[in-house]
Amino acid sequence: MSDTRHMAATGPVQTGTAATGPTDRPDVVTEPQQESAWLSVVVFGGVMLLVGGGFHAIMGLVALFDPGYYLVSRSGLVVTVDFTSWGWVHLILGGLAILTGIGVLGGRTWARVLGIVLASVSALVNVAFVAAYPLWTMLLVAVDVLVIYALAAHGRELRDS
């Protein structure tokens, strides 16, 4: 068997085509780059930033317009603030998460770093908000942990693809 990666070209070869790849040397045939299976995990992280940001925005709007919806009063929260303040925190965090999710899906490095920071802050904010709506906030904490893992461990693969 012969090694086809470094075969000399026998006829006219166009550079930059699928046969030769983006190289200036027609005698070097480049193989297509193999995408990692972890690429889908990073896309999942970006989509979860979008979804988690939407959830935060919903929680913020509910806290702003219907503070009686939550299970406890403001004194029952870990951090004693009114629901209007919590609403604005969730709304701002949600908007930033949505913008960052778009950046992550675009393969931006700044978005990966900001996504990890936002997911960490989101997890902390949700732990402080857990008494008001336990099931919803624990769901968001789980999503935040998955986003942190996806972006930290495999985020570079989306940029490289």
N, C-alpha and C positions, 0 to 999 in steps of 0.2 A: 504494500500500500504506500501511497505517496503522501507527503505532507502538503495539503492544499493551501495552507496559510501563507507559505513563502514560495509559491510557484512562480516561475517567470512567465510573463504573458507572451503568448505566441502570435497574437494578432493585434489589431488596433483596439485599444481599450480606452474608454472614456473615463476620465477621472471624475469622481463625485457621483458616480452611478451606484446603483444597488449592488452591482457586481464587485466594485472596488471599494466602495465606502468613501468617506470624505478625505482621502489621502491624496497627496500629490504624486506619490510613487505608484505607477501602474503595476509594478511587480509585487506589491503587497496587497493581499486581499484581506479586508477586515471582516470579521464575523459580526452579525448583529448582536447588540448588547442584550444580554439576558436579563429580563426584569425579575426582581426578587418577589417572592410571595408576600413579603412583609410590606410591599408597596401598598397593598390594599389596607393594611393596618393604619398606615399614615393617612390615607384617604378617609378611613373611618374616623381617625382623630380630628381631621378637618371638618368632616360632616358633623361630628359630635360637638365641636365648638359652635357650629351654626345652630344645632338643635338646643344645646345647653344655653346658648345666648338667647334663643327664643324663649326658653323656659324661664330664664331670669327676667326677661322683659315682661312676661305674663305675670310672674310673681310680683314684680315691681308695680305694674299697673293695678293689680288686685289690692296691694298694700296701699296704694295711693287713693283708689276710689272706693274701696270697701274694706276698711280695717277690721270690721267685725266678723269678717269671713274666717279669720284665723282662730285657732283653738284656744290661745291664751291672750291675755292682755299684755301690754308692753312691759309690765313688771315681771312677767313670766319668762321673758327672753333672757338669754345668757348676757347680752349687753343691753342694758336698760335704755332704750331710745324709743321714740314714737314710730309708728308704722309709716309715717310720711318719710322719715329719714331712711328707713329700711327700703321703702319703695324706690327712692331715688338711687340708693346704692345698687339695688338689683337692676334697675333700668339702665344705669350707666354701665355696669358690669356686663349686662346682656348685650348692649350695643357694641361695646369693645370686643366681646367674644365673637359676635357675628362678623365684624370687620376682620378680625384676626383669622377666623375660619376661612374667609375668602382668600386671605393672603397665604395661608397654609396650603390650600388647594392649588394656588398659583406657584407653589414651590419656593416661597420667599423665606430666607433664613431669619430675618427679623420677626416674621410671623411665628415661626417655630419657637423662638425664644419667648416672645410675648405670649404665645399660647400656653407655654408651660407656666409662666408667671400668673397669667389670668386663671388657669385651671387650679393652681395652688391657692390663690386668693379666693376663688369661687368655693373651693372646698372648705376653707376656713369660715367664710361668710355663712355658708350653709350649715356648718356645725353650730354656729352661734344662733341660727334661725330654726334649729331642729325642734324646739319646743312648740313653735307656732304651727308647724305642719310637718310632722315627722316622716311620713312615707315619701312625700315629694322631695324633701331635702336630702334624705338618704339616697334616693335615686340619683339626684344631681351629684352627690359626693362620689358615687360609684362611677358615673360618667366622667367626672373630673379625673379620677385615678386612671381610668383607661386612656384618656386624652394625654395625660402626663407621660404614661408609658409609651404610647404610640409616637409622640413627638420626640421624646428624649432618646429612645432606643433606635428608632428607625426613620426619623424625620428627614435625614439626609437623602434617603432613597427616592423621595418624590422629586427633589431638586435635580437629582442626577438622571432621572428618566426622561 
